[in-house]
Amino acid sequence: MEDFSRWLLFFFLGALMTLGAWGKNASASTGLSSSEQARPNIVFLLADDLRWDALGCMGNRIVRTPCLDALAQRGVLFESHFCATSICPVSRASIFLGQYERCHRIFDFAISFSPKVWSNAYPVLLRKHGYRTGFIGKFGVGEFLPAGDFDYWDGFGGQGRYFEPGVPDHLTERQARSAIRFLRSSVGKEPFCLSVSFKAPHAQDGARREFPPDPRDETLYQDVEIPPPSTGDPDHFRRLPHCVQDSEGRFLWEGRFSDPDQYQKTVRDYYRLVTGLDRAVGEIWRAVEELGLGNRTILVFSSDNGLLLGEHGLAGKWLMYEPSIRVPLLVYDPRLPPGLRGRRIAAMTLNVDLAPTFLDWAGTDIPGEIQGKSLRPLIEGKRVPWRTEWFYENHYTAGGRIPEVEGIRTEQWKYIRYPQTPEKEEELYCVARDPNEEKNLARDPSFRRILRRLQRQVQWWKQKLSCEEPAGSTQNTKQSPSRALGEGNELVTAP
């Protein structure tokens, strides 16, 4: 642990020095025209299955993330950022397009973007607007890989592997080096947008060791006892809807968390992957500064979805519980004045907001098909009307092993329903007072009025978010989008 302490100090001080240099240079002469200064470079770093509270800056006192913590100190941290659907292909489609699943209808792993719809993805629009674009890592949507639509492509289909035969380096480190190659090749060719889609800390599905870390991180957390979740006991599990008890989330829990020793091994490895990811962010960060790009490069860090680490006796994601849907979002914009840095924003933001934000920064038109909202006003400290509720859905069932879910998340309440179950099972939580979602109020007569209102809201949002023409190509799926999305003849009532 002594070696790690020295490493931690080095990275933390280096991160602060880098951020300080970015801030100092932000007001210096860049040698660029005013129009070029108005179009910043964008580096978008996307983790995979990183839950919101697995960072030091989000209150986790065990995991070590000095670079991301330093980014939060000098940038803007969004405390209530969510994915509108918690599964890789759906969330990534929402990020690319700025649309909800109900509109883009990419609801499983087999559906690819149609050419028409992909033409409105943020990397394509930025490239048309004069940006040099790069993509590294897990593309995550369908079987078609749009390598020809990027100036730099180092992406892959499927899940990828942390270790390849004959390759000693961990995938996270390889991705960081690829990002630095892109940055070096972009000097003098700005503006650019680099999207890095890490595999970490996603599980290596089917492997004996599901979360294999970089060998440099093997000794981290070995002497730390990680507290199990407060809702991980059998009593909480027995109170869940039957469709959840019988789901894939419980099957994965058996292998990862049912034994106390296995829980410690699994979460320690998960945290090791997070620390390795943090190191990669630091390496990319320093390269931006060393190449003289720091005063005009915005860095964004987020995740596609969260992950249940034993909460409610479950593992995986898909479901609407907070560890599954809530993810980190950090933004560092060197152009912000000192008074707007180091802020924590409580407004509820979504993954569909990222694409319009990138386009807004670039000064390009935001297509009318985009359903998200640019975060730029919030980042710049402006008072603007903002959402107080949003709609969640997941219709990927893995052959019946995962229940379909839809619901509403407000600032105070969370309503969940399972529309395909015979009993139409429901959950209602007052997340403002019950953040761990321990007490289901759906059958409590005292909350019937709130339950009915949120039930109506679900129907209203289902109509509001639907698109006349689906975004995805359905040629690779045997199930019709309308059936998979739970469409019916229900009466829709506006709130």
C-alpha positions in Angstrom: 0.0 0.0 0.0 3.0 2.3 0.5 3.7 2.2 -3.3 0.1 3.0 -4.0 0.2 5.9 -1.6 3.1 7.4 -3.5 1.3 6.8 -6.8 -1.8 8.4 -5.4 0.0 11.5 -4.3 1.8 11.8 -7.7 -1.4 11.6 -9.6 -3.4 13.9 -7.4 -0.8 16.6 -7.5 -0.3 16.1 -11.2 -4.0 16.4 -11.8 -4.2 19.6 -9.8 -1.2 21.1 -11.6 -2.7 20.2 -15.0 -6.1 21.7 -14.1 -4.3 24.8 -12.8 -2.4 25.1 -16.1 -5.6 24.7 -18.0 -7.3 27.5 -16.0 -4.3 29.8 -16.3 -4.0 29.3 -20.0 -7.7 29.7 -20.6 -7.5 33.5 -20.9 -4.2 33.5 -22.7 -3.8 34.2 -26.4 -4.4 31.0 -28.3 -3.3 32.1 -31.8 -6.7 31.0 -33.1 -9.3 33.1 -34.8 -12.4 34.1 -32.8 -14.5 31.5 -34.7 -12.0 28.7 -33.8 -12.0 29.7 -30.2 -15.7 29.5 -30.2 -15.5 25.9 -31.3 -13.7 24.0 -28.6 -12.2 20.6 -28.8 -14.3 17.9 -27.0 -12.9 14.8 -25.3 -15.7 12.5 -24.2 -14.7 9.6 -21.9 -17.4 7.0 -21.3 -17.1 4.3 -18.7 -19.1 1.1 -18.9 -21.3 0.1 -15.9 -19.8 2.7 -13.6 -22.4 3.6 -10.9 -22.7 7.1 -9.6 -21.2 6.5 -6.2 -18.1 4.6 -7.2 -15.9 7.8 -7.2 -14.3 9.6 -4.4 -15.8 12.9 -5.4 -19.3 11.3 -5.1 -18.6 10.4 -1.5 -17.0 6.9 -1.7 -14.4 6.7 0.9 -12.8 3.5 -0.3 -12.3 3.7 -4.0 -9.3 5.8 -5.1 -10.0 8.2 -8.0 -7.6 11.1 -7.6 -7.7 12.3 -11.2 -11.5 12.3 -11.5 -11.7 13.9 -8.0 -9.4 16.7 -9.1 -11.5 17.2 -12.3 -14.6 17.6 -10.1 -12.9 20.1 -7.9 -12.0 22.4 -10.8 -14.9 21.5 -13.1 -18.6 20.9 -12.8 -20.1 17.8 -11.1 -23.7 16.7 -11.9 -25.0 15.0 -8.8 -28.2 13.6 -10.3 -27.3 12.3 -13.7 -29.2 9.3 -15.1 -29.5 7.0 -18.0 -33.0 6.8 -19.5 -32.5 3.0 -20.1 -29.9 1.0 -18.2 -28.4 -1.4 -20.7 -25.4 -0.8 -23.0 -26.8 -0.7 -26.6 -29.9 1.3 -25.7 -28.0 3.8 -23.6 -25.3 4.3 -26.2 -27.9 4.8 -28.9 -29.5 7.5 -26.6 -26.1 9.1 -26.2 -25.3 9.2 -29.9 -28.7 10.4 -30.9 -30.0 12.4 -27.9 -33.2 10.3 -28.0 -35.1 8.0 -25.7 -35.5 4.3 -26.4 -39.2 4.8 -27.2 -38.1 7.0 -30.1 -34.9 5.3 -31.4 -36.2 1.8 -30.7 -32.8 0.2 -30.4 -33.9 -2.1 -27.6 -31.5 -5.0 -27.9 -28.0 -6.0 -29.1 -28.9 -7.0 -32.6 -30.3 -3.7 -33.9 -28.0 -1.4 -35.9 -28.5 2.2 -36.8 -30.2 2.8 -40.1 -28.0 5.0 -42.4 -30.6 7.8 -42.2 -30.7 7.9 -38.5 -26.9 7.5 -38.0 -26.5 10.6 -40.1 -28.0 12.6 -37.1 -25.6 11.1 -34.5 -23.4 13.7 -32.9 -20.0 12.5 -34.3 -21.4 12.6 -37.9 -22.9 16.1 -37.4 -19.7 17.4 -35.8 -17.7 16.0 -38.7 -19.9 17.7 -41.2 -19.4 20.9 -39.2 -15.6 20.8 -39.7 -14.6 18.7 -36.6 -12.0 16.0 -36.8 -13.5 13.0 -35.1 -12.1 9.9 -33.5 -13.7 6.9 -31.8 -11.9 4.4 -29.5 -13.3 1.3 -27.8 -16.7 -0.4 -27.5 -19.2 0.9 -30.1 -21.9 -1.1 -28.5 -24.8 -0.6 -30.9 -25.7 -3.4 -33.3 -23.4 -5.3 -35.6 -22.5 -2.5 -38.1 -19.4 -0.5 -37.2 -19.2 2.9 -38.9 -15.4 3.1 -39.1 -15.5 5.1 -42.3 -17.5 7.9 -40.6 -14.6 8.8 -38.4 -11.2 10.3 -39.1 -9.7 8.0 -36.6 -11.2 4.6 -35.7 -9.9 2.2 -33.1 -13.3 0.7 -32.1 -14.6 -2.8 -31.8 -17.8 -4.7 -31.8 -19.1 -6.8 -29.0 -17.8 -6.6 -25.4 -14.1 -6.7 -26.0 -11.6 -8.4 -23.7 -9.4 -7.0 -21.0 -6.5 -9.2 -22.0 -5.7 -10.6 -25.4 -3.5 -13.6 -26.1 0.1 -12.4 -26.4 -0.7 -8.8 -25.3 0.5 -8.1 -21.8 -1.2 -4.7 -21.4 -4.7 -4.2 -19.9 -7.3 -3.0 -22.3 -7.8 0.2 -20.3 -4.2 1.1 -20.8 -4.3 0.3 -24.5 -7.3 2.6 -25.0 -5.5 5.4 -23.2 -2.5 5.1 -25.5 -4.8 5.1 -28.5 -6.4 8.3 -27.3 -3.0 9.9 -26.9 -2.1 8.9 -30.5 -5.3 10.6 -31.7 -4.5 13.8 -29.7 -1.0 13.9 -31.2 -2.3 13.5 -34.7 -4.8 16.3 -34.1 -2.4 19.1 -33.3 -2.9 21.8 -35.9 -6.0 20.1 -37.2 -8.5 21.4 -34.7 -11.3 21.5 -33.7 -11.7 17.8 -32.9 -14.1 15.5 -31.0 -12.6 12.3 -29.5 -15.0 9.7 -28.0 -13.3 7.0 -25.9 -15.6 4.2 -24.9 -13.9 2.2 -22.1 -14.8 -1.3 -21.3 -14.0 -0.8 -17.6 -15.5 -1.5 -15.2 -17.8 -3.8 -17.0 -17.6 -7.5 -16.2 -15.8 -10.0 -18.5 -19.0 -12.0 -19.0 -18.5 -15.7 -18.6 -15.0 -15.5 -17.3 -13.9 -17.2 -14.1 -12.7 -13.8 -12.8 -15.3 -11.4 -14.1 -13.6 -8.1 -13.2 -9.9 -8.6 -14.0 -7.8 -5.5 -13.2 -4.5 -4.2 -14.5 -1.7 -6.2 -12.9 -0.4 -2.9 -11.4 -3.6 -2.7 -9.4 -3.7 -6.2 -8.0 -2.7 -5.3 -4.5 -5.2 -2.4 -4.1 -7.9 -2.8 -1.5 -6.7 -6.2 -0.4 -6.7 -5.1 3.3 -10.0 -3.2 3.0 -13.3 -4.6 4.3 -16.0 -3.2 2.0 -19.3 -2.9 3.8 -22.2 -4.8 2.1 -25.2 -2.8 1.0 -27.9 -2.1 3.6 -30.6 -3.6 1.4 -28.7 -6.8 0.6 -30.3 -9.0 3.3 -33.0 -11.6 2.6 -35.8 -9.6 4.1 -35.4 -6.8 1.4 -35.2 -9.4 -1.3 -38.4 -11.1 -0.3 -40.3 -7.8 -0.5 -39.4 -7.4 -4.2 -41.9 -8.1 -7.0 -41.9 -11.7 -8.0 -40.7 -11.0 -11.5 -37.6 -9.3 -10.1 -36.9 -12.1 -7.6 -36.9 -14.6 -10.5 -34.8 -12.4 -12.8 -31.3 -12.6 -14.3 -30.3 -10.1 -11.6 -30.7 -12.7 -8.9 -28.9 -15.3 -11.0 -25.9 -13.0 -11.3 -26.1 -12.2 -7.6 -25.6 -15.9 -6.7 -22.3 -16.0 -8.5 -21.0 -12.6 -7.4 -22.4 -11.7 -4.0 -24.1 -14.6 -2.2 -21.0 -15.5 -0.3 -19.4 -12.8 1.9 -15.9 -13.7 0.7 -17.0 -13.6 -2.9 -18.6 -10.2 -2.3 -15.3 -8.8 -1.1 -13.4 -10.3 -4.1 -15.9 -9.0 -6.6 -16.2 -5.5 -5.3 -12.5 -5.1 -4.8 -11.9 -6.1 -8.4 -14.6 -3.7 -9.5 -12.9 -0.9 -7.6 -9.5 -1.9 -9.0 -10.9 -1.5 -12.5 -12.3 1.9 -11.5 -8.9 3.1 -10.2 -7.2 1.8 -13.5 -9.8 3.8 -15.4 -9.0 6.9 -13.3 -5.3 6.5 -14.2 -6.2 6.3 -17.9 -8.1 9.6 -17.5 -5.1 11.2 -15.9 -2.8 10.0 -18.8 -5.2 11.4 -21.4 -5.6 14.6 -19.4 -1.8 15.2 -19.2 -1.4 14.6 -22.9 -3.9 17.3 -23.7 -1.9 19.7 -21.6 1.5 18.7 -22.8 0.3 19.1 -26.4 -0.7 22.7 -25.7 -4.4 21.9 -26.2 -5.6 22.5 -22.6 -6.9 26.0 -22.9 -9.5 25.0 -25.6 -10.4 21.4 -24.9 -13.5 20.5 -22.9 -13.3 17.1 -21.1 -16.5 15.2 -20.3 -16.6 12.0 -18.2 -19.7 9.8 -17.7 -20.9 6.2 -17.9 -23.5 4.4 -20.0 -25.3 3.0 -17.0 -24.8 1.9 -13.4 -24.5 -1.5 -11.7 -26.1 -3.2 -8.8 -23.5 -4.5 -6.4 -25.7 -6.6 -4.2 -28.4 -4.0 -3.4 -31.8 -5.7 -2.9 -30.1 -9.1 -3.3 -29.4 -8.3 -7.0 -26.6 -7.8 -9.5 -26.5 -6.4 -13.1 -28.5 -3.4 -14.2 -31.7 -3.2 -16.4 -34.0 -2.5 -13.5 -35.0 1.0 -12.3 -33.3 0.9 -8.9 -31.0 3.9 -8.2 -27.6 2.1 -8.5 -28.6 0.8 -11.9 -29.8 4.1 -13.4 -27.7 6.8 -11.7 -24.3 7.5 -13.2 -21.5 10.1 -12.8 -21.1 13.2 -15.0 -18.1 15.5 -14.7 -17.4 18.4 -17.1 -14.3 20.5 -17.3 -14.5 23.5 -19.5 -11.3 25.6 -19.3 -13.1 28.7 -20.6 -15.3 28.9 -17.4 -14.3 31.8 -15.1 -13.1 30.7 -11.6 -16.4 31.5 -9.9 -18.2 28.9 -12.0 -15.7 26.0 -11.2 -16.0 23.5 -8.5 -19.8 23.5 -8.5 -22.1 20.6 -7.8 -25.4 20.8 -9.8 -28.4 19.0 -8.4 -30.7 19.3 -11.4 -31.7 16.0 -12.9 -29.8 15.4 -16.2 -29.9 12.5 -18.6 -27.7 10.7 -21.1 -29.9 12.1 -23.9 -28.6 15.5 -22.9 -25.0 14.8 -24.0 -25.5 15.0 -27.8 -27.2 18.4 -27.8 -24.6 19.7 -25.4 -21.7 18.7 -27.8 -23.6 20.2 -30.7 -24.3 23.4 -28.7 -20.6 23.8 -27.9 -19.7 23.4 -31.6 -22.1 26.0 -32.6 -24.0 23.7 -35.0 -27.8 23.4 -35.3 -29.4 20.8 -33.0 -31.8 18.6 -35.1 -35.5 18.7 -34.1 -35.4 14.9 -33.6 -33.2 15.3 -30.5 -35.2 14.9 -27.3 -32.5 15.9 -24.8 -31.5 19.4 -23.7 -28.2 21.1 -23.9 -26.4 21.2 -20.5 -24.4 24.3 -21.6 -26.7 26.8 -19.7 -26.3 24.8 -16.5 -22.6 24.5 -16.9 -22.3 28.3 -17.5 -24.3 29.1 -14.4 -27.4 30.4 -16.1 -30.9 30.0 -14.5 -33.0 28.1 -17.0 -36.2 26.1 -16.7 -35.3 22.4 -16.2 -37.0 19.0 -15.9 -38.4 17.9 -12.6 -39.3 14.4 -13.8 -38.4 11.9 -16.5 -39.5 8.6 -18.0 -37.6 5.4 -17.7 -38.0 2.2 -19.7 -36.2 -1.1 -20.6 -37.7 -3.7 -22.9 -34.7 -6.0 -23.3 -35.8 -9.3 -21.8 -32.9 -11.7 -22.5 -35.4 -14.4 -23.5 -37.6 -13.7 -20.5 -34.9 -13.6 -17.9 -35.3 -9.8 -17.4 -38.7 -8.2 -16.7 -39.7 -5.3 -18.9 -39.7 -2.0 -16.9 -41.2 1.4 -17.2 -41.6 4.2 -14.8 -41.3 7.8 -13.7 -38.5 9.4 -11.6 -39.3 12.8 -10.1 -37.2 14.8 -7.6 -39.2 13.2 -4.7 -40.8 10.0 -6.1 -40.0 7.0 -8.1 -42.8 4.9 -9.7 -41.9 1.5 -11.3 -44.2 -0.8 -13.1 -43.7 -4.2 -14.8 -46.2 -4.0 -17.7 -45.9 -7.6 -19.0 -46.5 -9.4 -15.6 -49.9 -10.9 -15.0 -50.3 -8.9 -11.8 -49.0 -5.7 -13.3 -46.6 -5.4 -10.4 -45.7 -2.0 -9.2 -43.3 -0.2 -6.8 -43.5 3.3 -5.4 -40.6 4.9 -3.4 -40.2 8.3 -1.8 -36.6 8.6 -2.9 -36.3 12.0 -1.2 -36.7 10.3 2.2 -35.9 6.7 1.3 -32.9 7.0 -1.0 -32.1 3.2 -0.6 -35.6 2.3 -1.8 -36.4 0.2 1.2 -40.1 0.8 1.6 -42.5 0.1 -1.3 -45.5 2.3 -0.9 -47.5 1.1 -3.9 -50.1 -0.8 -1.8 -50.3 1.8 1.0 -53.7 3.5 0.8 -52.2 6.7 2.1 -50.2 7.2 -1.2 -53.0 6.1 -3.6 -53.4 9.6 -5.0 -49.6 9.9 -5.8 -49.7 6.4 -7.3 -52.5 7.2 -9.6 -50.9 10.5 -10.7 -47.7 8.8 -11.6 -49.5 6.0 -13.4 -51.1 8.7 -15.6 -47.7 10.3 -16.1 -46.3 7.1 -17.5 -49.0 6.9 -20.2 -48.5 10.6 -21.1 -44.7 10.2 -21.4 -45.1 7.1 -23.6 -47.1 9.1 -26.1 -44.9 12.2 -25.8 -41.6 10.4 -26.5 -42.7 8.1 -29.3 -41.5 8.9 -32.8 -43.4 8.4 -36.0 -40.4 6.8 -37.7 -38.2 4.5 -35.6 -34.5 5.3 -35.5 -33.1 1.8 -35.6 -33.2 -0.9 -38.4 -35.2 -3.9 -37.2 -33.9 -6.3 -39.8 -31.9 -8.3 -37.3 -34.6 -8.9 -34.8 -37.5 -11.4 -34.8 -39.6 -9.3 -32.4 -41.5 -6.3 -33.7 -40.6 -3.0 -32.0 -44.2 -2.2 -31.2 -44.6 -5.5 -29.3 -41.2 -5.1 -27.6 -42.0 -1.6 -26.5 -45.2 -2.7 -24.8 -47.5 -0.7 -27.0 -51.2 -1.0 -26.3 -54.5 0.7 -26.7 -54.3 2.4 -23.3 -56.0 5.8 -22.9 -53.4 8.5 -22.7 -54.2 11.4 -20.4 -52.0 14.5 -20.3 -51.0 15.8 -16.9 
